[in-house]
């Protein structure tokens, strides 16, 4: 026979202790304190994977020797690489925006004063690249229309790469 036992003081006490321990483990990431103060290196470590993803996507594009004309001529591999790059720059912007957005589940904290201006610059450049990536992906990219959209995407992605490279000194 299964019995349901009323809660005892020891079970209630154990539950409260467990809840207290869980509450002590704040929901911050990467060693951020509850007051959202991150070190420069902690904040930069959030930028590192974004930088890597953008670099890898642009490197793939270049290794394939793709161009806007190749896409306009129907090169499926180059078109696929441009779609991947478009996704990478859109994701970069979303991640950059999320790490400082207090209502986002990926919130990490605010940038330290030393890198605040660089973060704002990076976010601005990433927003432009995001828009180019989105425009390329939503266009369906039919022949000659692709040339301008691809030029914008590649140029904005290169600008984002350049801005992300400014984080290198903080990643050592």
N, C-alpha and C positions, 0 to 999 in steps of 0.2 A: 504494500500500500504506500503510495506516495503522499507525503505530507508537505504542506506548505507551512514553513515555520515563520512565526512573526519575527521581524527584525530584532536582533538583540543588540545590546549596547556595543558588543565587540565588533559586530558586522557594521554597524553604523560608524563606529570609530575608525575602522579600517577603510571604509569608503571615504570618509572625510580626509583621512591622511592621504589616500591615493589622489583625491581631487586637489588637495593642497600641493602635492608634488607636481601634478600636471599643471596647475596654475603657475608654479614656479618656473616651468619651462615655457618661456614666452614664445610667441609665434614669430619671432624675428629670425632672419636667416643670416648666414655668413658672419656670425658673431656680432650682429648689430645689437646694441643695447636698447632697452625699452624707450629711451629718449630719442631714437632714430639717428644717433650720432655714429657715423661710420668713419673709419680711417680712410685716407686716400687710397691705400692699397686694397682695402676691403671693397670700396666702391669701384675701383678700377677692375677688380676681379670679376665684377658683373659685366663689364664691357668686353673683356677678353673673348668669351665665346661668340659674341656678336661680331666682333672684329674678325675672328677666324672664319665664321660662316660667310661673311661678305667676301673676304679674301679668296676663299676656296671657290666660291661661285664665279668670281671674276677671273680667277686663274683658269678654270674650266673653259670659260668663254674664249680666253686668249689661246689656250692650248689647241683648241679646235680651229683656230684662225677664223672665227666667225666674224661676220660683218652685217650691217643693215642690208646691204645689197644681196648677200647670200640668203638672208631670210626672205627678202622680196622675191628672189628667184626660186623660192620654195624649198630651201635646205631645211629638212625636217630636224636634223640634229642641232643645227644652230637655233632654230625656232625653239626647240626643247630647252636648250641651254639658256636662252633668253627668258623663257618662262620660269626656269629654276632661279635665275638671277632676280627676276621680278619678285618671286616669292621670298627670296633671301632679304632683299632690301625692305620689303613690307614687314617681314618678321623682325628685322632689325629695329625699325621704328616702333613697332608694337612693344618689343622687349624694353627698349630705351625708355619709352613712356611709362611702362608698367612698373619699373623698378622704383620710381619716385611717386607713383600714384597711391596715396594712402588707402583708397577704396579697392585697389586691385589685389587679387590673391597673390600676385608675384611681387608685391611691395617689399622693398629692401630697406630703403631709407633715402634721405636727402643727400645730395652730393656735398662733401666737405667744401668749405669756402675756397680752398686752394684749386679745386677743379670745377667749381660751379659754372664759371664762364665757358670752360671747355665742354662741359656737359650740355649747356644750353646751345652752344654752337653745333655740337654733334646732333642733338635732337632736331634742330632746324634743318640741317643738311639731310638727315634721315627722313624727315617729313617730306621733303622735296623728292627724294629717291622713292619713297613709298608711293607718292602720287604718280610718278612715272611708271613704276612697276605695275600699279593698279591699272593705269591707262593702257599699258601694253597688253596686259592680260584680258582686260574687258573688251578690247577692240576687235578681237578675232583676227586681227592683223592680216588684212587682205592686200597682197602684193605691194604696190607703191606706198600705200598708207603706212606700211611697216617701217619704211626708211626713217621718217621723222620720229616715230615712236621709239624705234630701236636706238637711234642716236641720243634721244633724251634719256632713255633708260641707262645706256652705257655711260654716258657723261655724268649723270647723277650718281650712279653707282661708283664711278671712279672718284667723284668728289667725296662721297661717303667714305670710301677706302682711305683717302688722304686725311680726312678728319679723324677717322678711327686710329690712324697711325700716330696721331699726336698723343695718344694714350700710352704709347710704348714705354716712355720713361717711368710711368707709374706701375708698370707691370713686372718690373724686375724684382 
